[in-house]
Amino acid sequence: MKRGKLFYEITFGIGMILIFAQIPFILKTIIDFYIPIIIVLIVGFISCLIDYKNYSDLYGYKNIRGSFNYSGKQRYLNPFMHFSASYGGIIIFLFFSLNYYLSDNIEIRTEYNIIDRGSYNIKNSSGKKPYFVIKYNGKKKEFVFTENDFKGLNGSEKIELTTKKGFFDYDILIDKKMIQR
């Protein structure tokens, strides 16, 4: 099916908007950082394989004699980046929103020992953002708190997390708090 430039521009715009719209879901989902990146790249690669010919014909990657103007890498890189941002952005938004909205209603409260602690200096901000590292399901995870949450709890040795299982089995963070012992 032939698609026009307007279709590609609209899907690119929607994909970019949804990439930024998923940020609240990302902040509440406990997931390794590479998983969403891999999903976006795989969707971009598959989309590029399926729709490359129409895209390259439409955007004129051929010169007057019919041969390609671009080198081999650039000829495939531009559509791949476009498809990754548009279709990958749409799919990853659906992934995070389905994981969040179709999650279990059962909340699980668990205490974890703090392995490491520190703070981030945030420019144009009043103060620092403290973070704590725990071992969550066998992997080190970092949780950032606001300075108000942290006041008076610097000596804490545990964090209590309230989570629930997401639709795709990635945990959703409901609440986090320091435990004073």
N, C-alpha and C positions, 0 to 999 in steps of 0.2 A: 504494500500500500504506500503510495507516494504521500509524503508529508511535506508541508511547506515550512518556510523559515519561521513563520509566526508560531507554529506548533512547537518547534525547538526552543524558541525564545520564551514561550509561556511555561513549558516544562522546566526550563532552566531557572526561571524566576520562582516558580513554585518550589522547586527543589532547594534553592538557596534560602528561601523564607522558612521552609520546614526544617532545614539544618539548624537555624537559629531558634526556631520554635521548640525544638526538642531539648534545649538546654535544661529546663526544669526537670524533665524526666531523667536526663543523664545524671543530674546531681542527686537524685533520689534512688537511682539504681546502682546496686553494688555489682560491678562488672569490670573485667579487665579491659584496659584501654584499647588493646589491639583488636578486640572482637568487633566493635562497630566499624573500625577502619577496614578490616578484612571484608565485612559485609558490603560496605560501600564500594570497595575496589572490585569485588567479584561481580556485583550488580553492574558496575560500569563496564567491566570487561565483557560480560555476556551481552549487554545492550549494544556494545560496540560491534561485536561479532554479528549480531542480528541486523543492525540498521546502518552499518558503515557505508554501504554502497549508496543508499539514498542520501545520507548525510554528506558524503564527499561530492556527489553529483550536484547537490543543492548549493553547497558553499563553494563550488568552483575550485576544487583542488587540482584541476587540469588546466594546462595552458592552451593556446589556440590550436596547436598541432595534436592535442589529445594526450600528451604526456604530462606527468605530474610535475608541478613546480617545486614542491617541497621535498626535502630529503625523506628517506623512509621513516625515520623516527618521528619527525614532526608531523608527517602525514597521518600517522596513527595516534600520536599523542594528543592533538587538539580534540578529536572526537571522543577519545577515551576520557579526558578531563571533563568535557561537556556532559557526557553520559553519566559519569561518576557523580558529578554535582547534581544533575537533574534527577535521574532515576534512582541513583544511590541515596540522595537526600530524601526522596519520597519514601523509599523502602525502609530506611533506617528510622524515619519518623514513625512509620507504621509499626515497626518492630518495638520501639520503646513505648509507644502509646498503648499497644495491645498488651505488652508485658505489664504495664502499670494499671490500666483500667480493668483488665480481665484477671487480676491477681486474686489469690485466696483472701477471704475475710478474716482468717485466723492470724492474730498477731502473736509473735513470739518474742519474749523478753529474755535476753541472754547477757551475762556479764563476761567481760574479757579483760585480761591483765594487760596493762600498758607496757609495751616493749621499749618504746623510744618516745621522746617528746621534743618539741622545738617550736619555733614561731616564724612566720613569714612577715617580712617588712613590706607593707603595702604603701606604695606611693600615693599621694593625695588622699591619705586616710589618717585618721587619728589613732595611732597605735599599731599594734601588731595582731596578727591572727595566729593563735596557738594551734598546733596540730599534735595529734597523738597517733602513734603507730601501734596496731594490735595484730595479733595472728587470727585472721578470720577464715575459717574453713581451710586451714593449712597454708594460707598465703598472707603475706604482710599487706595490710591495708592502712591507709592514712585517712584520718578523719579530722577535719578542720572545724574549730569552734570559734564563736565570736568572743571578743574580749570580755563581754558581760557574763557569758556562760562560764568563763574561766576564772573569774575573780574569786579568790579565797579557796580555790580548789587545786592549787598548784601541787599540793602534796598527794593528790589522789593517785591511787594505784590501779583503779579499775574504771572501765567505761561500761555503761549499760546501753545496749542497742535494742530497739524495738523494730522488728522487721516482719515482713510477710512474704510468702513465696509469690513470685511473679508468674505470669502465664507461660513464659518460656523458661521457667525455673531459675531466673535471676532474681535475687532478693531485692525487695523494695525497702528502703530505709524510711521508717515512720518517725522515729524519734531517737535521739542520742543524748545521753547525759553523763556527767561525771559522778562517780560515787565516792563520797567522803567516808573514810573508815577510820 
